[in-house]
Amino acid sequence: MHGKRVSPDRLVWAIGALAEGLGIRAVARVFEVDPNTVLQWLVEVADHAAAFSQYFLHDVRVTQVQLDELFALLSAVKDGEVSEAEAVQRLSRSPHWVWAAIDPESKLLLALNMG
């Protein structure tokens, strides 16, 4: 993010606020900038993150992979804590879902799929 008019600390805090779930307009109010500026920061940081990932995160070797959330629900069904019908009902309540594959040793997020 070299050459930006904003200080690196302010940019990191703003992007961190977005990562914690604060909306674009809320971040704009907190940091007293235009929402379009926050959106542009987010796009540029995402581009940098994608470039970083492509350069550094290839040929990753893991011994195990864990599925986040989905695994927890399936384990509860397997252990008899939740019925299959209740699991289906929980999964069908919301049209939104997140599936994540994580290496439990390095905590590397291998894949993320949202819908």
All heavy atoms as an XYZ file, in Angstrom:
898
protein
N       0.828     -1.191      0.000
C       0.000      0.000      0.000
C       0.874      1.257      0.000
O       0.467      2.295      0.462
C      -0.934     -0.012      1.200
C      -1.823     -1.247      1.304
S      -2.858     -1.564     -0.108
C      -4.039     -0.281      0.024
N       2.065      1.093     -0.544
C       3.008      2.202     -0.631
C       2.418      3.354     -1.447
O       1.764      3.146     -2.451
C       4.318      1.721     -1.271
C       5.339      2.787     -1.402
N       6.026      3.279     -0.320
C       5.775      3.476     -2.481
C       6.856      4.210     -0.733
N       6.723      4.344     -2.036
N       2.669      4.562     -0.991
C       2.233      5.741     -1.732
C       0.838      6.223     -1.380
O       0.342      7.165     -1.989
N       0.191      5.603     -0.415
C      -1.139      6.032      0.001
C      -1.034      7.311      0.837
O      -0.070      7.516      1.555
C      -1.819      4.953      0.850
C      -2.288      3.783      0.054
C      -3.485      4.246     -0.686
C      -4.229      3.208     -1.397
N      -4.934      3.783     -2.528
N      -2.070      8.136      0.763
C      -2.108      9.361      1.568
C      -2.417      9.057      3.032
O      -2.101      9.842      3.897
C      -3.149     10.318      1.024
C      -2.792     10.890     -0.314
C      -3.827     11.890     -0.747
N      -3.599     12.276     -2.125
C      -4.367     13.086     -2.794
N      -5.438     13.599     -2.225
N      -4.102     13.393     -4.033
N      -3.044      7.931      3.271
C      -3.413      7.548      4.628
C      -2.216      6.878      5.309
O      -1.417      6.211      4.657
C      -4.636      6.605      4.608
C      -4.317      5.314      3.908
C      -5.166      6.350      6.001
N      -2.097      7.064      6.627
C      -0.999      6.438      7.350
C      -1.208      4.926      7.396
O      -2.349      4.457      7.449
C      -0.904      6.995      8.772
O      -1.943      6.479      9.569
N      -0.130      4.153      7.373
C      -0.271      2.694      7.426
C      -1.041      2.216      8.656
O      -1.849      1.299      8.561
C       1.172      2.192      7.451
C       1.967      3.286      6.818
C       1.266      4.557      7.200
N      -0.809      2.861      9.809
C      -1.518      2.465     11.028
C      -3.030      2.644     10.883
O      -3.813      1.780     11.269
C      -1.032      3.279     12.232
C       0.325      2.841     12.722
O       0.770      1.735     12.342
O       0.942      3.595     13.487
N      -3.428      3.761     10.325
C      -4.856      4.035     10.155
C      -5.484      3.029      9.181
O      -6.589      2.535      9.415
C      -5.038      5.454      9.645
C      -6.464      5.889      9.591
C      -6.576      7.348      9.248
N      -7.973      7.716      9.224
C      -8.397      8.942      9.260
N      -7.551      9.923      9.339
N      -9.672      9.194      9.224
N      -4.759      2.721      8.129
C      -5.250      1.750      7.148
C      -5.403      0.364      7.779
O      -6.409     -0.309      7.586
C      -4.308      1.697      5.951
C      -4.713      0.798      4.798
C      -6.031      1.256      4.197
C      -3.632      0.792      3.743
N      -4.420     -0.039      8.567
C      -4.479     -1.341      9.236
C      -5.654     -1.392     10.200
O      -6.388     -2.386     10.257
C      -3.141     -1.649      9.956
C      -3.287     -2.824     10.903
C      -2.044     -1.914      8.939
N      -5.858     -0.331     10.965
C      -6.983     -0.307     11.905
C      -8.320     -0.356     11.166
O      -9.255     -1.048     11.590
C      -6.917      0.940     12.791
C      -5.991      0.776     13.947
C      -4.720      1.275     14.053
C      -6.243      0.066     15.156
N      -4.174      0.912     15.257
C      -5.084      0.164     15.957
C      -7.322     -0.656     15.642
C      -4.992     -0.426     17.213
C      -7.232     -1.240     16.889
C      -6.068     -1.114     17.655
N      -8.425      0.367     10.064
C      -9.672      0.392      9.304
C      -9.969     -0.982      8.713
O     -11.100     -1.487      8.812
C      -9.601      1.442      8.196
N      -8.981     -1.615      8.117
C      -9.173     -2.942      7.539
C      -9.450     -3.961      8.649
O     -10.275     -4.865      8.489
C      -7.962     -3.354      6.679
C      -7.815     -2.405      5.476
C      -8.078     -4.797      6.219
C      -9.022     -2.351      4.560
N      -8.786     -3.798      9.781
C      -9.049     -4.669     10.929
C     -10.491     -4.541     11.406
O     -11.130     -5.544     11.760
N     -11.012     -3.324     11.403
C     -12.411     -3.109     11.804
C     -13.354     -3.808     10.829
O     -14.351     -4.406     11.239
C     -12.710     -1.613     11.870
N     -13.031     -3.763      9.547
C     -13.837     -4.476      8.557
C     -13.775     -5.983      8.800
O     -14.791     -6.672      8.751
C     -13.350     -4.165      7.140
C     -13.652     -2.772      6.604
C     -12.855     -2.505      5.332
C     -15.137     -2.592      6.363
N     -12.585     -6.477      9.089
C     -12.415     -7.912      9.333
C     -13.171     -8.361     10.575
O     -13.622     -9.502     10.654
C     -10.930     -8.246      9.471
N     -13.341     -7.481     11.540
C     -14.075     -7.804     12.766
C     -15.584     -7.708     12.584
O     -16.341     -8.003     13.492
C     -13.635     -6.883     13.907
C     -12.266     -7.208     14.450
C     -12.208     -8.573     15.117
O     -13.197     -8.990     15.752
O     -11.173     -9.241     14.985
N     -16.021     -7.281     11.393
C     -17.448     -7.268     11.113
C     -18.099     -5.899     11.049
O     -19.303     -5.798     10.818
N     -17.339     -4.847     11.270
C     -17.895     -3.502     11.144
C     -18.157     -3.234      9.663
O     -17.347     -3.592      8.812
C     -16.884     -2.486     11.683
C     -17.418     -1.231     12.353
C     -18.358     -1.577     13.486
C     -16.283     -0.378     12.861
N     -19.272     -2.643      9.342
C     -19.629     -2.379      7.949
C     -18.811     -1.243      7.350
O     -18.157     -0.479      8.063
N     -18.877     -1.136      6.047
C     -18.114     -0.108      5.333
C     -18.523      1.286      5.784
O     -17.672      2.137      6.050
C     -18.289     -0.281      3.807
C     -17.548     -1.540      3.356
C     -17.782      0.948      3.058
C     -17.750     -1.915      1.910
N     -19.810      1.537      5.904
C     -20.268      2.874      6.330
C     -19.856      3.178      7.767
O     -19.493      4.303      8.095
C     -21.777      2.990      6.171
C     -22.211      3.000      4.719
C     -23.713      3.243      4.609
N     -24.176      3.110      3.256
C     -24.043      4.032      2.309
N     -23.446      5.163      2.577
N     -24.499      3.813      1.094
N     -19.900      2.180      8.637
C     -19.489      2.386     10.025
C     -18.002      2.702     10.101
O     -17.588      3.596     10.840
C     -19.811      1.153     10.864
N     -17.191      1.977      9.339
C     -15.748      2.259      9.314
C     -15.503      3.669      8.776
O     -14.663      4.410      9.301
C     -14.989      1.200      8.471
C     -13.541      1.601      8.254
C     -15.069     -0.162      9.141
N     -16.256      4.057      7.771
C     -16.116      5.412      7.216
C     -16.435      6.467      8.276
O     -15.715      7.477      8.384
C     -17.038      5.573      6.009
N     -17.472      6.234      9.073
C     -17.808      7.196     10.137
C     -16.714      7.249     11.197
O     -16.302      8.330     11.623
C     -19.144      6.821     10.785
C     -20.350      7.182      9.970
C     -21.642      7.028     10.762
N     -21.852      5.687     11.287
C     -22.424      4.693     10.615
N     -22.841      4.885      9.378
N     -22.594      3.513     11.173
N     -16.242      6.085     11.620
C     -15.229      6.030     12.676
C     -13.937      6.723     12.235
O     -13.330      7.462     12.998
C     -14.940      4.563     13.087
C     -13.715      4.456     13.965
C     -16.158      3.963     13.783
N     -13.532      6.483     10.993
C     -12.263      7.028     10.515
C     -12.430      8.330      9.740
O     -11.470      8.856      9.185
C     -11.522      5.981      9.681
C     -11.021      4.846     10.527
C     -11.790      3.710     10.714
C      -9.801      4.936     11.177
C     -11.347      2.665     11.520
C      -9.351      3.917     11.988
C     -10.127      2.775     12.167
N     -13.671      8.832      9.709
C     -14.000     10.119      9.102
C     -13.511     10.225      7.660
O     -12.815     11.177      7.272
C     -13.448     11.264      9.958
C     -14.029     11.278     11.353
C     -13.427     12.345     12.250
O     -12.288     12.774     11.998
O     -14.112     12.731     13.201
N     -13.884      9.220      6.879
C     -13.586      9.216      5.447
C     -14.860      8.826      4.700
O     -15.828      8.364      5.288
C     -12.447      8.233      5.081
C     -11.126      8.667      5.718
C     -12.778      6.810      5.470
N     -14.833      8.997      3.409
C     -15.961      8.626      2.560
C     -16.079      7.104      2.482
O     -15.050      6.416      2.429
C     -15.742      9.215      1.160
C     -16.944      9.026      0.274
O     -17.852      9.873      0.332
O     -16.963      8.022     -0.475
N     -17.296      6.564      2.474
C     -17.449      5.110      2.345
C     -16.779      4.541      1.090
O     -16.268      3.424      1.100
C     -18.968      4.902      2.291
C     -19.531      6.088      2.988
C     -18.590      7.223      2.699
N     -16.767      5.321      0.014
C     -16.093      4.861     -1.205
C     -14.591      4.707     -0.992
O     -13.957      3.840     -1.605
C     -16.363      5.809     -2.370
C     -17.809      5.741     -2.824
O     -18.409      4.671     -2.835
N     -18.369      6.880     -3.173
N     -14.026      5.522     -0.120
C     -12.604      5.401      0.216
C     -12.350      4.088      0.939
O     -11.397      3.363      0.631
C     -12.147      6.588      1.095
O     -12.366      7.802      0.372
C     -10.695      6.465      1.486
N     -13.217      3.762      1.894
C     -13.083      2.498      2.633
C     -13.224      1.325      1.672
O     -12.450      0.367      1.734
C     -14.132      2.401      3.770
C     -14.055      1.053      4.459
C     -13.937      3.529      4.766
N     -14.174      1.400      0.770
C     -14.360      0.338     -0.215
C     -13.112      0.188     -1.084
O     -12.667     -0.933     -1.355
C     -15.587      0.623     -1.080
C     -15.923     -0.428     -2.135
C     -16.159     -1.788     -1.495
C     -17.134      0.013     -2.939
N     -12.528      1.293     -1.500
C     -11.311      1.233     -2.313
C     -10.160      0.614     -1.525
O      -9.408     -0.203     -2.056
C     -10.922      2.637     -2.802
C      -9.734      2.638     -3.746
C      -9.998      1.831     -5.008
O     -11.086      1.826     -5.557
N      -8.987      1.109     -5.465
N     -10.033      0.974     -0.241
C      -8.998      0.354      0.606
C      -9.202     -1.155      0.654
O      -8.257     -1.925      0.528
C      -9.054      0.900      2.026
C      -8.629      2.316      2.207
C      -7.954      3.111      1.324
C      -8.852      3.123      3.358
N      -7.756      4.347      1.846
C      -8.291      4.390      3.097
C      -9.485      2.908      4.580
C      -8.322      5.425      4.032
C      -9.524      3.943      5.502
C      -8.940      5.177      5.237
N     -10.452     -1.568      0.845
C     -10.768     -2.992      0.945
C     -10.406     -3.724     -0.348
O      -9.797     -4.796     -0.308
C     -12.249     -3.181      1.272
C     -12.746     -4.608      1.419
C     -11.998     -5.340      2.525
C     -14.244     -4.612      1.680
N     -10.733     -3.141     -1.483
C     -10.418     -3.761     -2.775
C      -8.911     -3.884     -2.952
O      -8.402     -4.929     -3.362
C     -11.050     -2.948     -3.929
C     -10.506     -3.388     -5.277
C     -12.569     -3.084     -3.891
N      -8.176     -2.836     -2.613
C      -6.720     -2.861     -2.774
C      -6.068     -3.865     -1.825
O      -5.148     -4.585     -2.218
C      -6.144     -1.463     -2.572
C      -6.515     -0.518     -3.713
C      -5.947      0.867     -3.527
O      -4.850      1.001     -2.942
O      -6.605      1.827     -3.971
N      -6.538     -3.922     -0.587
C      -5.989     -4.882      0.369
C      -6.307     -6.310     -0.086
O      -5.464     -7.201      0.004
C      -6.529     -4.605      1.788
C      -6.238     -5.762      2.720
C      -5.918     -3.322      2.332
N      -7.510     -6.527     -0.612
C      -7.875     -7.854     -1.121
C      -6.975     -8.251     -2.286
O      -6.546     -9.404     -2.385
C      -9.338     -7.867     -1.548
N      -6.672     -7.294     -3.161
C      -5.758     -7.581     -4.280
C      -4.375     -7.966     -3.767
O      -3.756     -8.904     -4.266
C      -5.648     -6.378     -5.215
C      -6.909     -6.146     -6.031
O      -7.744     -7.086     -6.121
O      -7.070     -5.036     -6.575
N      -3.885     -7.240     -2.765
C      -2.579     -7.559     -2.176
C      -2.603     -8.930     -1.503
O      -1.649     -9.700     -1.614
C      -2.151     -6.487     -1.163
C      -1.617     -5.251     -1.801
N      -0.349     -5.163     -2.299
C      -2.197     -4.046     -2.025
C      -0.154     -3.960     -2.811
N      -1.262     -3.265     -2.657
N      -3.687     -9.236     -0.807
C      -3.805    -10.535     -0.132
C      -3.824    -11.665     -1.152
O      -3.207    -12.716     -0.945
C      -5.061    -10.570      0.740
N      -4.518    -11.458     -2.264
C      -4.567    -12.489     -3.310
C      -3.176    -12.694     -3.914
O      -2.750    -13.830     -4.140
C      -5.567    -12.094     -4.392
N      -2.464    -11.604     -4.159
C      -1.105    -11.712     -4.711
C      -0.180    -12.416     -3.722
O       0.631    -13.270     -4.113
C      -0.569    -10.325     -5.054
N      -0.301    -12.078     -2.449
C       0.503    -12.732     -1.408
C       0.227    -14.234     -1.396
O       1.147    -15.045     -1.375
C       0.181    -12.121     -0.042
C       0.854    -12.829      1.103
C       2.130    -12.472      1.504
C       0.213    -13.861      1.771
C       2.758    -13.123      2.555
C       0.834    -14.530      2.814
C       2.112    -14.155      3.208
N      -1.054    -14.580     -1.411
C      -1.442    -15.987     -1.369
C      -0.899    -16.753     -2.573
O      -0.391    -17.861     -2.436
C      -2.960    -16.126     -1.329
O      -3.454    -15.613     -0.121
N      -1.011    -16.168     -3.753
C      -0.525    -16.842     -4.954
C       0.986    -17.032     -4.924
O       1.498    -18.032     -5.407
C      -0.931    -16.066     -6.204
C      -2.405    -16.169     -6.504
C      -2.809    -15.334     -7.701
O      -2.027    -14.562     -8.248
N      -4.049    -15.483     -8.116
N       1.703    -16.078     -4.351
C       3.159    -16.149     -4.325
C       3.671    -17.094     -3.243
O       4.563    -17.896     -3.468
C       3.754    -14.755     -4.121
C       5.261    -14.739     -4.188
C       5.904    -14.743     -5.420
C       6.026    -14.735     -3.035
C       7.290    -14.736     -5.499
C       7.417    -14.735     -3.109
C       8.042    -14.737     -4.330
O       9.405    -14.738     -4.397
N       3.105    -16.993     -2.032
C       3.633    -17.729     -0.892
C       2.919    -19.048     -0.590
O       3.519    -19.951     -0.017
C       3.592    -16.867      0.376
C       4.626    -15.789      0.386
C       4.275    -14.479      0.117
C       5.950    -16.083      0.650
C       5.229    -13.480      0.118
C       6.912    -15.093      0.646
C       6.553    -13.789      0.378
N       1.654    -19.137     -0.925
C       0.880    -20.301     -0.514
C       0.595    -21.232     -1.688
O      -0.515    -21.316     -2.190
C      -0.428    -19.855      0.138
C      -0.280    -18.953      1.353
C      -1.642    -18.506      1.844
C       0.492    -19.646      2.458
N       1.608    -21.935     -2.089
C       1.442    -22.942     -3.131
C       2.211    -24.187     -2.708
O       3.096    -24.136     -1.866
C       1.925    -22.433     -4.493
C       3.329    -21.924     -4.484
N       4.417    -22.744     -4.598
C       3.821    -20.678     -4.323
C       5.518    -22.026     -4.541
N       5.180    -20.768     -4.364
N       1.833    -25.307     -3.253
C       2.427    -26.588     -2.873
C       2.369    -26.804     -1.362
O       3.329    -27.263     -0.747
C       3.886    -26.697     -3.359
C       3.978    -26.653     -4.864
O       3.040    -27.144     -5.523
O       4.966    -26.132     -5.392
N       1.245    -26.450     -0.767
C       1.060    -26.613      0.671
C       0.876    -28.100      0.974
O       0.085    -28.784      0.327
C      -0.167    -25.815      1.166
C      -0.424    -26.062      2.633
C       0.040    -24.337      0.897
N       1.611    -28.591      1.949
C       1.501    -29.991      2.335
C       0.959    -30.055      3.766
O       1.521    -29.462      4.669
C       2.858    -30.663      2.268
C       3.463    -30.594      0.875
C       4.524    -31.635      0.651
N       5.338    -31.441     -0.524
C       4.919    -31.449     -1.781
N       3.658    -31.587     -2.033
N       5.748    -31.287     -2.789
N      -0.148    -30.767      3.913
C      -0.763    -30.919      5.226
C      -1.016    -32.400      5.486
O      -1.162    -33.187      4.553
C      -2.085    -30.122      5.340
C      -1.845    -28.636      5.210
C      -3.084    -30.575      4.303
N      -1.056    -32.772      6.770
C      -1.317    -34.164      7.119
C      -2.784    -34.395      7.453
O      -3.251    -35.521      7.434
C      -0.453    -34.598      8.323
O      -0.719    -33.730      9.423
C       1.032    -34.541      7.967
N      -3.493    -33.321      7.786
C      -4.921    -33.441      8.054
C      -5.605    -32.122      7.770
O      -4.979    -31.066      7.775
C      -5.180    -33.886      9.488
C      -4.564    -32.997     10.551
C      -4.829    -33.526     11.944
O      -5.963    -33.807     12.289
N      -3.782    -33.665     12.731
N      -6.901    -32.188      7.497
C      -7.702    -31.004      7.211
C      -8.978    -31.123      8.027
O      -9.568    -32.192      8.125
C      -8.044    -30.907      5.704
C      -8.979    -29.749      5.438
C      -6.778    -30.775      4.872
N      -9.383    -30.019      8.635
C     -10.630    -30.000      9.392
C     -11.630    -29.084      8.707
O     -11.266    -28.031      8.191
C     -10.391    -29.508     10.816
C      -9.610    -30.466     11.659
C      -9.415    -29.962     13.078
O      -9.631    -28.805     13.383
N      -9.004    -30.862     13.942
N     -12.893    -29.501      8.710
C     -13.969    -28.678      8.189
C     -14.606    -27.946      9.354
O     -15.020    -28.575     10.325
C     -15.016    -29.544      7.480
C     -14.509    -30.322      6.279
C     -15.641    -31.171      5.702
C     -13.954    -29.398      5.228
N     -14.661    -26.649      9.271
C     -15.209    -25.848     10.356
C     -16.734    -25.830     10.273
O     -17.298    -25.763      9.197
C     -14.652    -24.427     10.276
C     -14.986    -23.608     11.496
O     -15.155    -24.193     12.581
O     -15.083    -22.377     11.374
N     -17.379    -25.840     11.412
C     -18.833    -25.794     11.592
C     -19.523    -27.045     11.074
O     -20.217    -27.683     11.811
C     -19.458    -24.549     10.961
C     -19.033    -23.261     11.598
C     -19.293    -23.185     13.092
O     -20.319    -23.712     13.560
O     -18.476    -22.604     13.801
N     -19.357    -27.372      9.815
C     -19.997    -28.560      9.275
C     -19.565    -29.790     10.065
O     -20.377    -30.611     10.439
C     -19.640    -28.726      7.799
C     -20.222    -29.940      7.080
C     -21.742    -29.884      7.106
C     -19.709    -29.998      5.663
N     -18.286    -29.883     10.379
C     -17.761    -31.004     11.149
C     -18.409    -31.054     12.530
O     -18.800    -32.108     13.000
C     -16.246    -30.910     11.275
C     -15.648    -32.030     12.080
C     -15.479    -33.287     11.541
C     -15.273    -31.823     13.397
C     -14.945    -34.324     12.284
C     -14.742    -32.850     14.156
C     -14.574    -34.107     13.591
N     -18.556    -29.889     13.169
C     -19.132    -29.845     14.510
C     -20.570    -30.356     14.502
O     -20.973    -31.127     15.372
C     -19.071    -28.425     15.060
N     -21.346    -29.964     13.515
C     -22.736    -30.415     13.436
C     -22.799    -31.909     13.142
O     -23.575    -32.642     13.742
C     -23.494    -29.619     12.371
C     -24.988    -29.916     12.252
C     -25.695    -29.686     13.579
C     -25.609    -29.071     11.165
N     -21.963    -32.384     12.225
C     -21.971    -33.808     11.905
C     -21.502    -34.644     13.088
O     -22.006    -35.743     13.320
C     -21.115    -34.084     10.677
C     -21.631    -33.472      9.378
C     -20.666    -33.772      8.231
C     -23.020    -33.952      9.050
N     -20.560    -34.126     13.856
C     -20.110    -34.839     15.055
C     -21.236    -34.944     16.070
O     -21.395    -35.977     16.721
C     -18.913    -34.117     15.688
O     -17.797    -34.213     14.863
N     -22.003    -33.878     16.208
C     -23.118    -33.889     17.146
C     -24.162    -34.934     16.723
O     -24.742    -35.605     17.567
C     -23.749    -32.499     17.243
N     -24.382    -35.076     15.427
C     -25.312    -36.095     14.932
C     -24.741    -37.476     15.220
O     -25.439    -38.366     15.718
C     -25.577    -35.912     13.416
C     -26.361    -37.095     12.862
C     -26.323    -34.610     13.153
N     -23.470    -37.652     14.928
C     -22.818    -38.946     15.131
C     -22.847    -39.365     16.598
O     -23.064    -40.535     16.925
C     -21.372    -38.877     14.634
C     -20.613    -40.172     14.744
C     -19.205    -40.010     14.218
C     -18.390    -41.254     14.450
N     -17.000    -41.080     14.073
N     -22.659    -38.409     17.505
C     -22.639    -38.701     18.933
C     -24.037    -38.805     19.537
O     -24.179    -39.064     20.732
C     -21.838    -37.633     19.685
C     -20.371    -37.635     19.301
O     -19.890    -38.668     18.776
O     -19.704    -36.605     19.516
N     -25.063    -38.575     18.725
C     -26.436    -38.676     19.210
C     -26.921    -37.442     19.943
O     -27.999    -37.446     20.526
N     -26.142    -36.374     19.933
C     -26.533    -35.138     20.617
C     -27.584    -34.372     19.823
O     -28.364    -33.600     20.394
C     -25.308    -34.258     20.838
C     -24.251    -34.884     21.726
C     -22.930    -34.135     21.695
O     -22.873    -33.021     21.140
O     -21.951    -34.675     22.220
N     -27.579    -34.554     18.502
C     -28.517    -33.872     17.614
C     -29.066    -34.919     16.649
O     -28.310    -35.727     16.114
C     -27.799    -32.748     16.821
C     -28.734    -32.109     15.804
C     -27.239    -31.700     17.756
N     -30.374    -34.881     16.432
C     -30.961    -35.837     15.480
C     -30.653    -35.381     14.052
O     -30.356    -34.206     13.809
C     -32.468    -35.920     15.674
O     -33.085    -34.715     15.229
N     -30.758    -36.321     13.133
C     -30.528    -35.974     11.729
C     -31.545    -34.937     11.265
O     -31.203    -34.007     10.539
C     -30.606    -37.222     10.854
C     -29.413    -38.135     11.005
C     -29.467    -39.319     10.065
O     -30.076    -39.209      8.979
O     -28.885    -40.359     10.420
N     -32.796    -35.093     11.711
C     -33.848    -34.144     11.325
C     -33.525    -32.744     11.843
O     -33.704    -31.751     11.132
C     -35.199    -34.610     11.852
N     -33.037    -32.656     13.093
C     -32.685    -31.346     13.660
C     -31.506    -30.742     12.912
O     -31.470    -29.535     12.669
C     -32.356    -31.469     15.140
C     -32.114    -30.131     15.809
C     -31.808    -30.253     17.296
O     -31.991    -31.349     17.875
O     -31.380    -29.244     17.872
N     -30.526    -31.558     12.534
C     -29.378    -31.057     11.778
C     -29.817    -30.491     10.435
O     -29.392    -29.410     10.034
C     -28.352    -32.166     11.583
N     -30.710    -31.205      9.756
C     -31.222    -30.725      8.471
C     -31.986    -29.423      8.673
O     -31.855    -28.479      7.893
C     -32.114    -31.801      7.809
C     -32.877    -31.222      6.620
C     -31.276    -32.989      7.388
N     -32.782    -29.362      9.754
C     -33.549    -28.144     10.031
C     -32.613    -26.972     10.302
O     -32.813    -25.878      9.797
C     -34.475    -28.367     11.230
C     -35.362    -27.184     11.515
C     -36.269    -27.415     12.720
O     -36.009    -28.282     13.541
N     -37.313    -26.626     12.817
N     -31.565    -27.193     11.102
C     -30.598    -26.127     11.384
C     -29.942    -25.625     10.109
O     -29.760    -24.436      9.920
C     -29.502    -26.632     12.325
C     -29.888    -26.699     13.751
C     -28.648    -27.004     14.570
N     -28.958    -27.435     15.896
C     -28.043    -27.779     16.777
N     -26.764    -27.763     16.463
N     -28.395    -28.154     17.992
N     -29.558    -26.554      9.252
C     -28.878    -26.177      8.018
C     -29.801    -25.494      7.026
O     -29.352    -24.699      6.203
C     -28.230    -27.408      7.376
C     -27.060    -28.009      8.156
C     -26.633    -29.335      7.537
C     -25.888    -27.044      8.210
N     -31.102    -25.782      7.086
C     -32.032    -25.197      6.121
C     -32.644    -23.881      6.598
O     -33.285    -23.191      5.820
C     -33.141    -26.195      5.792
O     -33.909    -26.465      6.936
N     -32.442    -23.527      7.862
C     -33.030    -22.293      8.398
C     -32.499    -21.045      7.718
O     -33.199    -20.084      7.518
C     -32.745    -22.173      9.891
C     -33.840    -22.730     10.737
C     -33.583    -22.442     12.168
N     -33.221    -23.711     12.786
C     -32.738    -23.853     13.993
N     -32.514    -22.814     14.732
N     -32.461    -25.034     14.460
N     -31.249    -21.051      7.412
C     -30.621    -19.864      6.849
C     -30.155    -20.146      5.432
O     -29.542    -21.172      5.172
C     -29.423    -19.468      7.717
O     -28.727    -18.403      7.095
N     -30.433    -19.233      4.521
C     -29.945    -19.427      3.157
C     -28.444    -19.138      3.031
O     -27.868    -19.325      1.984
C     -30.768    -18.426      2.343
C     -31.095    -17.349      3.314
C     -31.238    -18.031      4.656
N     -27.822    -18.679      4.110
C     -26.403    -18.340      4.086
C     -25.595    -19.439      4.763
O     -26.027    -19.995      5.764
C     -26.156    -17.012      4.804
C     -27.038    -15.915      4.313
N     -26.908    -15.374      3.066
C     -28.090    -15.297      4.881
C     -27.826    -14.446      2.889
N     -28.555    -14.384      3.980
N     -24.424    -19.723      4.237
C     -23.594    -20.753      4.837
C     -22.130    -20.440      4.605
O     -21.768    -19.694      3.691
C     -23.942    -22.137      4.289
C     -24.023    -22.188      2.792
C     -25.128    -22.000      2.029
C     -22.945    -22.403      1.875
N     -24.825    -22.101      0.712
C     -23.482    -22.355      0.587
C     -21.588    -22.636      2.016
C     -22.711    -22.522     -0.555
C     -20.821    -22.810      0.874
C     -21.383    -22.758     -0.388
N     -21.295    -20.994      5.446
C     -19.839    -20.845      5.317
C     -19.225    -22.220      5.527
O     -19.564    -22.927      6.468
C     -19.268    -19.863      6.363
C     -17.753    -19.805      6.258
C     -19.878    -18.492      6.194
N     -18.327    -22.567      4.654
C     -17.595    -23.822      4.740
C     -16.117    -23.468      4.713
O     -15.673    -22.693      3.858
C     -17.962    -24.691      3.540
C     -17.227    -25.983      3.421
C     -17.582    -27.167      3.972
C     -16.027    -26.223      2.696
N     -16.677    -28.139      3.624
C     -15.703    -27.572      2.834
C     -15.181    -25.428      1.935
C     -14.585    -28.148      2.260
C     -14.061    -25.995      1.352
C     -13.783    -27.351      1.526
N     -15.367    -23.963      5.671
C     -13.944    -23.656      5.739
C     -13.139    -24.932      5.947
O     -13.528    -25.797      6.728
C     -13.666    -22.693      6.889
N     -12.028    -25.028      5.236
C     -11.094    -26.142      5.407
C      -9.821    -25.560      6.027
O      -9.232    -24.620      5.490
C     -10.777    -26.794      4.076
N      -9.423    -26.113      7.183
C      -8.316    -25.552      7.959
C      -7.320    -26.645      8.308
O      -7.708    -27.761      8.659
C      -8.859    -24.926      9.264
C      -9.899    -23.849      8.948
C      -7.726    -24.360     10.115
C     -10.683    -23.395     10.155
N      -6.031    -26.309      8.213
C      -4.990    -27.211      8.701
C      -4.897    -26.978     10.211
O      -4.527    -25.887     10.641
C      -3.653    -26.905      8.034
C      -2.492    -27.699      8.608
O      -2.730    -28.638      9.390
O      -1.334    -27.368      8.287
N      -5.238    -27.964     11.049
C      -5.271    -27.741     12.496
C      -3.898    -27.511     13.112
O      -3.808    -26.938     14.198
C      -5.913    -29.016     13.045
C      -5.657    -30.046     12.012
C      -5.638    -29.318     10.690
N      -2.846    -27.909     12.437
C      -1.502    -27.712     13.001
C      -0.995    -26.295     12.765
O      -0.553    -25.621     13.681
C      -0.537    -28.739     12.409
C      -0.864    -30.159     12.839
C       0.030    -31.183     12.168
O       0.994    -30.805     11.482
O      -0.248    -32.386     12.339
N      -1.049    -25.829     11.525
C      -0.531    -24.496     11.201
C      -1.593    -23.414     11.323
O      -1.277    -22.239     11.296
C       0.027    -24.479      9.772
O      -1.029    -24.621      8.832
N      -2.874    -23.817     11.409
C      -4.039    -22.920     11.422
C      -4.194    -22.200     10.086
O      -4.844    -21.173      9.980
C      -3.968    -21.881     12.564
C      -3.776    -22.488     13.930
C      -4.882    -23.425     14.289
C      -4.727    -23.924     15.706
N      -5.064    -25.274     15.892
N      -3.600    -22.750      9.038
C      -3.695    -22.178      7.715
C      -5.087    -22.448      7.160
O      -5.575    -23.570      7.177
C      -2.635    -22.811      6.796
C      -2.559    -22.299      5.384
C      -2.162    -20.825      5.355
C      -1.536    -23.104      4.595
N      -5.735    -21.394      6.701
C      -7.047    -21.507      6.075
C      -6.825    -21.929      4.630
O      -6.310    -21.171      3.819
C      -7.795    -20.172      6.133
C      -9.198    -20.133      5.576
C     -10.100    -21.099      6.315
C      -9.748    -18.733      5.656
N      -7.150    -23.169      4.326
C      -6.861    -23.745      3.023
C      -7.924    -23.405      1.984
O      -7.624    -23.232      0.808
C      -6.729    -25.266      3.138
C      -5.666    -25.742      4.111
C      -5.803    -27.231      4.352
C      -4.277    -25.388      3.603
N      -9.167    -23.346      2.415
C     -10.258    -23.029      1.488
C     -11.399    -22.413      2.278
O     -11.636    -22.756      3.431
C     -10.739    -24.284      0.779
N     -12.091    -21.495      1.631
C     -13.238    -20.841      2.233
C     -14.294    -20.695      1.158
O     -13.994    -20.221      0.060
C     -12.844    -19.469      2.787
C     -13.911    -18.677      3.508
C     -14.328    -19.399      4.778
C     -13.398    -17.303      3.842
N     -15.492    -21.143      1.453
C     -16.570    -21.059      0.485
C     -17.800    -20.526      1.197
O     -18.176    -21.023      2.244
C     -16.837    -22.449     -0.108
C     -17.647    -22.381     -1.375
O     -18.123    -21.328     -1.758
N     -17.804    -23.519     -2.014
N     -18.396    -19.477      0.634
C     -19.575    -18.862      1.248
C     -20.706    -18.865      0.235
O     -20.462    -18.766     -0.965
C     -19.267    -17.442      1.667
C     -18.233    -17.336      2.760
S     -17.807    -15.663      3.159
C     -16.646    -15.292      1.872
N     -21.898    -18.973      0.724
C     -23.033    -18.933     -0.176
C     -24.301    -18.557      0.542
O     -24.325    -18.376      1.725
